[in-house]
Amino acid sequence: MEQAPALTLTGVVLDAPDAGALAAFYQRLLGWEIQRDEPGWVMLRAPHGAGLSFQTEEHYVPPVWPAGPGDRKSTV
């Protein structure tokens, strides 16, 4: 039996209409340090090394739950 390759998740990227605002919310919530702050891109790092990154998406459409006809579906 073949062994599956190891996978290490080191971060997640979230789209947002304003990356800085969403990153600021999570920074206050989690207390993580801002590692990189650029126009349209912010990275937070947890003490253990994983992190969250946020990118500004000009055409961002938030998911709706429960989704109705024609709504973007939530993946949560």
Jmol script that loads the backbone (N, CA, C; Angstrom):
load data "model"
ATOM      1  N   MET A   1       0.838  -1.180   0.000  1.00  0.00           N
ATOM      2  CA  MET A   1       0.000   0.000   0.000  1.00  0.00           C
ATOM      3  C   MET A   1       0.885   1.245   0.000  1.00  0.00           C
ATOM      4  N   GLU A   2       0.585   2.167  -0.890  1.00  0.00           N
ATOM      5  CA  GLU A   2       1.370   3.401  -0.964  1.00  0.00           C
ATOM      6  C   GLU A   2       0.997   4.338   0.173  1.00  0.00           C
ATOM      7  N   GLN A   3       2.019   5.010   0.671  1.00  0.00           N
ATOM      8  CA  GLN A   3       1.777   6.007   1.715  1.00  0.00           C
ATOM      9  C   GLN A   3       1.414   7.331   1.068  1.00  0.00           C
ATOM     10  N   ALA A   4       0.370   7.957   1.574  1.00  0.00           N
ATOM     11  CA  ALA A   4      -0.051   9.254   1.051  1.00  0.00           C
ATOM     12  C   ALA A   4       0.994  10.312   1.399  1.00  0.00           C
ATOM     13  N   PRO A   5       1.204  11.278   0.521  1.00  0.00           N
ATOM     14  CA  PRO A   5       2.163  12.342   0.834  1.00  0.00           C
ATOM     15  C   PRO A   5       1.703  13.149   2.043  1.00  0.00           C
ATOM     16  N   ALA A   6       2.654  13.608   2.820  1.00  0.00           N
ATOM     17  CA  ALA A   6       2.344  14.424   3.997  1.00  0.00           C
ATOM     18  C   ALA A   6       1.918  15.817   3.549  1.00  0.00           C
ATOM     19  N   LEU A   7       0.963  16.365   4.241  1.00  0.00           N
ATOM     20  CA  LEU A   7       0.482  17.696   3.934  1.00  0.00           C
ATOM     21  C   LEU A   7       0.525  18.517   5.210  1.00  0.00           C
ATOM     22  N   THR A   8       1.139  19.674   5.133  1.00  0.00           N
ATOM     23  CA  THR A   8       1.198  20.578   6.268  1.00  0.00           C
ATOM     24  C   THR A   8       0.547  21.884   5.870  1.00  0.00           C
ATOM     25  N   LEU A   9      -0.491  22.238   6.594  1.00  0.00           N
ATOM     26  CA  LEU A   9      -1.188  23.487   6.330  1.00  0.00           C
ATOM     27  C   LEU A   9      -0.530  24.579   7.157  1.00  0.00           C
ATOM     28  N   THR A  10      -0.004  25.589   6.483  1.00  0.00           N
ATOM     29  CA  THR A  10       0.686  26.669   7.197  1.00  0.00           C
ATOM     30  C   THR A  10      -0.081  27.970   7.187  1.00  0.00           C
ATOM     31  N   GLY A  11      -1.164  28.015   6.424  1.00  0.00           N
ATOM     32  CA  GLY A  11      -1.939  29.239   6.404  1.00  0.00           C
ATOM     33  C   GLY A  11      -3.165  29.118   5.526  1.00  0.00           C
ATOM     34  N   VAL A  12      -4.050  30.078   5.682  1.00  0.00           N
ATOM     35  CA  VAL A  12      -5.282  30.156   4.908  1.00  0.00           C
ATOM     36  C   VAL A  12      -5.417  31.591   4.409  1.00  0.00           C
ATOM     37  N   VAL A  13      -5.886  31.750   3.182  1.00  0.00           N
ATOM     38  CA  VAL A  13      -6.101  33.075   2.608  1.00  0.00           C
ATOM     39  C   VAL A  13      -7.597  33.318   2.465  1.00  0.00           C
ATOM     40  N   LEU A  14      -8.048  34.443   2.976  1.00  0.00           N
ATOM     41  CA  LEU A  14      -9.449  34.828   2.878  1.00  0.00           C
ATOM     42  C   LEU A  14      -9.584  36.066   2.000  1.00  0.00           C
ATOM     43  N   ASP A  15     -10.527  36.031   1.062  1.00  0.00           N
ATOM     44  CA  ASP A  15     -10.852  37.212   0.265  1.00  0.00           C
ATOM     45  C   ASP A  15     -11.743  38.127   1.086  1.00  0.00           C
ATOM     46  N   ALA A  16     -11.650  39.414   0.836  1.00  0.00           N
ATOM     47  CA  ALA A  16     -12.463  40.390   1.559  1.00  0.00           C
ATOM     48  C   ALA A  16     -12.569  41.657   0.730  1.00  0.00           C
ATOM     49  N   PRO A  17     -13.617  42.452   0.960  1.00  0.00           N
ATOM     50  CA  PRO A  17     -13.681  43.735   0.258  1.00  0.00           C
ATOM     51  C   PRO A  17     -12.610  44.704   0.750  1.00  0.00           C
ATOM     52  N   ASP A  18     -12.126  44.506   1.987  1.00  0.00           N
ATOM     53  CA  ASP A  18     -11.070  45.337   2.571  1.00  0.00           C
ATOM     54  C   ASP A  18     -10.189  44.436   3.438  1.00  0.00           C
ATOM     55  N   ALA A  19      -9.058  44.018   2.885  1.00  0.00           N
ATOM     56  CA  ALA A  19      -8.171  43.090   3.586  1.00  0.00           C
ATOM     57  C   ALA A  19      -7.704  43.650   4.924  1.00  0.00           C
ATOM     58  N   GLY A  20      -7.382  44.931   4.967  1.00  0.00           N
ATOM     59  CA  GLY A  20      -6.895  45.548   6.200  1.00  0.00           C
ATOM     60  C   GLY A  20      -7.925  45.530   7.314  1.00  0.00           C
ATOM     61  N   ALA A  21      -9.177  45.806   6.976  1.00  0.00           N
ATOM     62  CA  ALA A  21     -10.236  45.830   7.989  1.00  0.00           C
ATOM     63  C   ALA A  21     -10.498  44.436   8.536  1.00  0.00           C
ATOM     64  N   LEU A  22     -10.563  43.435   7.662  1.00  0.00           N
ATOM     65  CA  LEU A  22     -10.809  42.067   8.135  1.00  0.00           C
ATOM     66  C   LEU A  22      -9.617  41.558   8.940  1.00  0.00           C
ATOM     67  N   ALA A  23      -8.403  41.867   8.508  1.00  0.00           N
ATOM     68  CA  ALA A  23      -7.218  41.457   9.252  1.00  0.00           C
ATOM     69  C   ALA A  23      -7.189  42.111  10.628  1.00  0.00           C
ATOM     70  N   ALA A  24      -7.576  43.373  10.712  1.00  0.00           N
ATOM     71  CA  ALA A  24      -7.603  44.068  11.997  1.00  0.00           C
ATOM     72  C   ALA A  24      -8.592  43.407  12.951  1.00  0.00           C
ATOM     73  N   PHE A  25      -9.754  42.978  12.435  1.00  0.00           N
ATOM     74  CA  PHE A  25     -10.733  42.271  13.247  1.00  0.00           C
ATOM     75  C   PHE A  25     -10.130  40.986  13.824  1.00  0.00           C
ATOM     76  N   TYR A  26      -9.525  40.166  12.956  1.00  0.00           N
ATOM     77  CA  TYR A  26      -8.949  38.896  13.417  1.00  0.00           C
ATOM     78  C   TYR A  26      -7.737  39.124  14.313  1.00  0.00           C
ATOM     79  N   GLN A  27      -6.987  40.183  14.079  1.00  0.00           N
ATOM     80  CA  GLN A  27      -5.834  40.486  14.924  1.00  0.00           C
ATOM     81  C   GLN A  27      -6.307  40.795  16.341  1.00  0.00           C
ATOM     82  N   ARG A  28      -7.373  41.564  16.467  1.00  0.00           N
ATOM     83  CA  ARG A  28      -7.924  41.874  17.797  1.00  0.00           C
ATOM     84  C   ARG A  28      -8.543  40.622  18.425  1.00  0.00           C
ATOM     85  N   LEU A  29      -9.228  39.821  17.630  1.00  0.00           N
ATOM     86  CA  LEU A  29      -9.892  38.623  18.130  1.00  0.00           C
ATOM     87  C   LEU A  29      -8.888  37.586  18.635  1.00  0.00           C
ATOM     88  N   LEU A  30      -7.848  37.335  17.842  1.00  0.00           N
ATOM     89  CA  LEU A  30      -6.904  36.261  18.149  1.00  0.00           C
ATOM     90  C   LEU A  30      -5.646  36.724  18.873  1.00  0.00           C
ATOM     91  N   GLY A  31      -5.335  38.016  18.774  1.00  0.00           N
ATOM     92  CA  GLY A  31      -4.119  38.528  19.386  1.00  0.00           C
ATOM     93  C   GLY A  31      -2.854  38.168  18.622  1.00  0.00           C
ATOM     94  N   TRP A  32      -2.990  37.743  17.372  1.00  0.00           N
ATOM     95  CA  TRP A  32      -1.831  37.368  16.561  1.00  0.00           C
ATOM     96  C   TRP A  32      -1.152  38.612  16.014  1.00  0.00           C
ATOM     97  N   GLU A  33       0.144  38.474  15.745  1.00  0.00           N
ATOM     98  CA  GLU A  33       0.925  39.597  15.229  1.00  0.00           C
ATOM     99  C   GLU A  33       0.752  39.738  13.716  1.00  0.00           C
ATOM    100  N   ILE A  34       0.790  40.980  13.268  1.00  0.00           N
ATOM    101  CA  ILE A  34       0.785  41.245  11.829  1.00  0.00           C
ATOM    102  C   ILE A  34       2.202  41.013  11.328  1.00  0.00           C
ATOM    103  N   GLN A  35       2.341  40.085  10.391  1.00  0.00           N
ATOM    104  CA  GLN A  35       3.658  39.775   9.835  1.00  0.00           C
ATOM    105  C   GLN A  35       3.947  40.618   8.598  1.00  0.00           C
ATOM    106  N   ARG A  36       2.925  40.858   7.801  1.00  0.00           N
ATOM    107  CA  ARG A  36       3.097  41.653   6.586  1.00  0.00           C
ATOM    108  C   ARG A  36       1.831  42.469   6.364  1.00  0.00           C
ATOM    109  N   ASP A  37       2.007  43.726   6.046  1.00  0.00           N
ATOM    110  CA  ASP A  37       0.877  44.618   5.785  1.00  0.00           C
ATOM    111  C   ASP A  37       1.198  45.443   4.551  1.00  0.00           C
ATOM    112  N   GLU A  38       0.586  45.062   3.450  1.00  0.00           N
ATOM    113  CA  GLU A  38       0.789  45.741   2.170  1.00  0.00           C
ATOM    114  C   GLU A  38      -0.575  46.161   1.634  1.00  0.00           C
ATOM    115  N   PRO A  39      -0.629  47.068   0.687  1.00  0.00           N
ATOM    116  CA  PRO A  39      -1.915  47.421   0.101  1.00  0.00           C
ATOM    117  C   PRO A  39      -2.591  46.177  -0.498  1.00  0.00           C
ATOM    118  N   GLY A  40      -3.773  45.858   0.015  1.00  0.00           N
ATOM    119  CA  GLY A  40      -4.519  44.717  -0.510  1.00  0.00           C
ATOM    120  C   GLY A  40      -4.090  43.363   0.009  1.00  0.00           C
ATOM    121  N   TRP A  41      -3.140  43.304   0.941  1.00  0.00           N
ATOM    122  CA  TRP A  41      -2.642  42.009   1.440  1.00  0.00           C
ATOM    123  C   TRP A  41      -2.125  42.166   2.867  1.00  0.00           C
ATOM    124  N   VAL A  42      -2.653  41.365   3.785  1.00  0.00           N
ATOM    125  CA  VAL A  42      -2.196  41.386   5.177  1.00  0.00           C
ATOM    126  C   VAL A  42      -2.022  39.942   5.640  1.00  0.00           C
ATOM    127  N   MET A  43      -0.934  39.670   6.349  1.00  0.00           N
ATOM    128  CA  MET A  43      -0.670  38.345   6.904  1.00  0.00           C
ATOM    129  C   MET A  43      -0.581  38.424   8.424  1.00  0.00           C
ATOM    130  N   LEU A  44      -1.299  37.508   9.080  1.00  0.00           N
ATOM    131  CA  LEU A  44      -1.195  37.359  10.530  1.00  0.00           C
ATOM    132  C   LEU A  44      -0.508  36.036  10.817  1.00  0.00           C
ATOM    133  N   ARG A  45       0.330  36.011  11.849  1.00  0.00           N
ATOM    134  CA  ARG A  45       1.010  34.782  12.245  1.00  0.00           C
ATOM    135  C   ARG A  45       0.666  34.448  13.676  1.00  0.00           C
ATOM    136  N   ALA A  46       0.325  33.183  13.880  1.00  0.00           N
ATOM    137  CA  ALA A  46       0.047  32.676  15.220  1.00  0.00           C
ATOM    138  C   ALA A  46       1.362  32.349  15.907  1.00  0.00           C
ATOM    139  N   PRO A  47       1.373  32.277  17.230  1.00  0.00           N
ATOM    140  CA  PRO A  47       2.602  31.921  17.946  1.00  0.00           C
ATOM    141  C   PRO A  47       3.182  30.572  17.514  1.00  0.00           C
ATOM    142  N   HIS A  48       2.347  29.642  17.100  1.00  0.00           N
ATOM    143  CA  HIS A  48       2.835  28.322  16.699  1.00  0.00           C
ATOM    144  C   HIS A  48       3.226  28.249  15.229  1.00  0.00           C
ATOM    145  N   GLY A  49       3.095  29.330  14.464  1.00  0.00           N
ATOM    146  CA  GLY A  49       3.603  29.363  13.107  1.00  0.00           C
ATOM    147  C   GLY A  49       2.566  29.394  12.003  1.00  0.00           C
ATOM    148  N   ALA A  50       1.378  28.829  12.219  1.00  0.00           N
ATOM    149  CA  ALA A  50       0.343  28.894  11.184  1.00  0.00           C
ATOM    150  C   ALA A  50      -0.176  30.320  11.100  1.00  0.00           C
ATOM    151  N   GLY A  51      -0.958  30.606  10.090  1.00  0.00           N
ATOM    152  CA  GLY A  51      -1.429  31.971   9.998  1.00  0.00           C
ATOM    153  C   GLY A  51      -2.640  32.136   9.112  1.00  0.00           C
ATOM    154  N   LEU A  52      -3.102  33.366   9.096  1.00  0.00           N
ATOM    155  CA  LEU A  52      -4.201  33.781   8.235  1.00  0.00           C
ATOM    156  C   LEU A  52      -3.708  34.935   7.373  1.00  0.00           C
ATOM    157  N   SER A  53      -4.064  34.891   6.103  1.00  0.00           N
ATOM    158  CA  SER A  53      -3.759  35.998   5.205  1.00  0.00           C
ATOM    159  C   SER A  53      -5.070  36.508   4.626  1.00  0.00           C
ATOM    160  N   PHE A  54      -5.088  37.779   4.294  1.00  0.00           N
ATOM    161  CA  PHE A  54      -6.283  38.428   3.777  1.00  0.00           C
ATOM    162  C   PHE A  54      -5.913  39.197   2.530  1.00  0.00           C
ATOM    163  N   GLN A  55      -6.707  39.032   1.473  1.00  0.00           N
ATOM    164  CA  GLN A  55      -6.445  39.775   0.252  1.00  0.00           C
ATOM    165  C   GLN A  55      -7.705  40.516  -0.159  1.00  0.00           C
ATOM    166  N   THR A  56      -7.519  41.733  -0.617  1.00  0.00           N
ATOM    167  CA  THR A  56      -8.646  42.520  -1.084  1.00  0.00           C
ATOM    168  C   THR A  56      -9.086  41.989  -2.438  1.00  0.00           C
ATOM    169  N   GLU A  57     -10.370  41.722  -2.546  1.00  0.00           N
ATOM    170  CA  GLU A  57     -10.973  41.275  -3.800  1.00  0.00           C
ATOM    171  C   GLU A  57     -11.975  42.345  -4.216  1.00  0.00           C
ATOM    172  N   GLU A  58     -11.647  43.046  -5.291  1.00  0.00           N
ATOM    173  CA  GLU A  58     -12.458  44.164  -5.758  1.00  0.00           C
ATOM    174  C   GLU A  58     -13.914  43.773  -6.012  1.00  0.00           C
ATOM    175  N   HIS A  59     -14.134  42.586  -6.521  1.00  0.00           N
ATOM    176  CA  HIS A  59     -15.486  42.137  -6.875  1.00  0.00           C
ATOM    177  C   HIS A  59     -16.026  41.115  -5.867  1.00  0.00           C
ATOM    178  N   TYR A  60     -15.615  41.234  -4.617  1.00  0.00           N
ATOM    179  CA  TYR A  60     -16.032  40.287  -3.586  1.00  0.00           C
ATOM    180  C   TYR A  60     -17.548  40.322  -3.384  1.00  0.00           C
ATOM    181  N   VAL A  61     -18.147  39.140  -3.348  1.00  0.00           N
ATOM    182  CA  VAL A  61     -19.572  38.996  -3.056  1.00  0.00           C
ATOM    183  C   VAL A  61     -19.673  38.050  -1.863  1.00  0.00           C
ATOM    184  N   PRO A  62     -20.158  38.534  -0.720  1.00  0.00           N
ATOM    185  CA  PRO A  62     -20.220  37.675   0.456  1.00  0.00           C
ATOM    186  C   PRO A  62     -21.221  36.536   0.268  1.00  0.00           C
ATOM    187  N   PRO A  63     -20.935  35.379   0.839  1.00  0.00           N
ATOM    188  CA  PRO A  63     -21.881  34.270   0.757  1.00  0.00           C
ATOM    189  C   PRO A  63     -23.132  34.568   1.580  1.00  0.00           C
ATOM    190  N   VAL A  64     -24.220  33.931   1.225  1.00  0.00           N
ATOM    191  CA  VAL A  64     -25.494  34.109   1.911  1.00  0.00           C
ATOM    192  C   VAL A  64     -25.932  32.751   2.449  1.00  0.00           C
ATOM    193  N   TRP A  65     -26.413  32.752   3.704  1.00  0.00           N
ATOM    194  CA  TRP A  65     -26.913  31.504   4.263  1.00  0.00           C
ATOM    195  C   TRP A  65     -28.209  31.753   4.983  1.00  0.00           C
ATOM    196  N   PRO A  66     -29.208  30.979   4.773  1.00  0.00           N
ATOM    197  CA  PRO A  66     -29.256  29.939   3.734  1.00  0.00           C
ATOM    198  C   PRO A  66     -29.359  30.578   2.354  1.00  0.00           C
ATOM    199  N   ALA A  67     -28.768  29.934   1.401  1.00  0.00           N
ATOM    200  CA  ALA A  67     -28.738  30.478   0.048  1.00  0.00           C
ATOM    201  C   ALA A  67     -30.111  30.387  -0.599  1.00  0.00           C
ATOM    202  N   GLY A  68     -30.452  31.410  -1.327  1.00  0.00           N
ATOM    203  CA  GLY A  68     -31.687  31.425  -2.093  1.00  0.00           C
ATOM    204  C   GLY A  68     -31.355  31.258  -3.565  1.00  0.00           C
ATOM    205  N   PRO A  69     -32.341  31.251  -4.411  1.00  0.00           N
ATOM    206  CA  PRO A  69     -32.069  31.129  -5.851  1.00  0.00           C
ATOM    207  C   PRO A  69     -31.155  32.257  -6.335  1.00  0.00           C
ATOM    208  N   GLY A  70     -30.063  31.901  -6.960  1.00  0.00           N
ATOM    209  CA  GLY A  70     -29.127  32.878  -7.507  1.00  0.00           C
ATOM    210  C   GLY A  70     -28.112  33.424  -6.524  1.00  0.00           C
ATOM    211  N   ASP A  71     -28.218  33.093  -5.219  1.00  0.00           N
ATOM    212  CA  ASP A  71     -27.250  33.546  -4.216  1.00  0.00           C
ATOM    213  C   ASP A  71     -25.996  32.691  -4.275  1.00  0.00           C
ATOM    214  N   ARG A  72     -24.885  33.309  -3.913  1.00  0.00           N
ATOM    215  CA  ARG A  72     -23.652  32.565  -3.766  1.00  0.00           C
ATOM    216  C   ARG A  72     -23.787  31.711  -2.522  1.00  0.00           C
ATOM    217  N   LYS A  73     -23.424  30.452  -2.630  1.00  0.00           N
ATOM    218  CA  LYS A  73     -23.590  29.529  -1.518  1.00  0.00           C
ATOM    219  C   LYS A  73     -22.441  29.636  -0.538  1.00  0.00           C
ATOM    220  N   SER A  74     -22.749  29.531   0.731  1.00  0.00           N
ATOM    221  CA  SER A  74     -21.743  29.517   1.780  1.00  0.00           C
ATOM    222  C   SER A  74     -21.071  28.161   1.789  1.00  0.00           C
ATOM    223  N   THR A  75     -19.759  28.134   2.039  1.00  0.00           N
ATOM    224  CA  THR A  75     -19.038  26.866   2.124  1.00  0.00           C
ATOM    225  C   THR A  75     -18.882  26.418   3.561  1.00  0.00           C
ATOM    226  N   VAL A  76     -19.522  27.121   4.477  1.00  0.00           N
ATOM    227  CA  VAL A  76     -19.427  26.781   5.907  1.00  0.00           C
ATOM    228  C   VAL A  76     -20.537  25.852   6.280  1.00  0.00           C
TER     229      VAL A  76
END
end "model"
wireframe off; spacefill off
backbone 0.3
color backbone group
